[in-house]
Amino acid sequence: MTKAELLALVKSDFDLIKRKLTISKSYQRINGADMITSPKTEKSNRVIDMPKFLCDEMEGYFGMFYSLADDTRLFHISKSYLHHEMDRGCKKAGVKRVRIHDDRVIIGASQKKPSKIKGLQMILSYYFLQ
């Protein structure tokens, strides 16, 4: 998942019962305005499986809102803020900094290097559960 796809997520993209996440849009900041656009390519539209721990985390995150409409963006932050928080989370977790875009590579390699996926889980949990 890219940063733009992450920042475009809304509650209705998550099916916590089936443990699926639908990725079908992208967040852009164009001329100072927040825009939700279609992904760059047709292949970018996809449904991915979510591990149970992530479904549990997202259910808890949704519960933190007083009221959350299905079409409300979940993360009202900028890409630069995301970079800053990743740096801060890596430092606090004591793991080597990864580029935000590298998350797909690390998750794909998790079978061979479980310590890297655990580090990423720690960073993301720290960031999203503050």
Summary of the structure (lengths in Angstrom):
residues: 130
radius of gyration: 14.7
end to end distance: 21.4
largest distance: 42.4
contacts: 309
relative contact order: 0.15
helix: 48%
strand: 17%
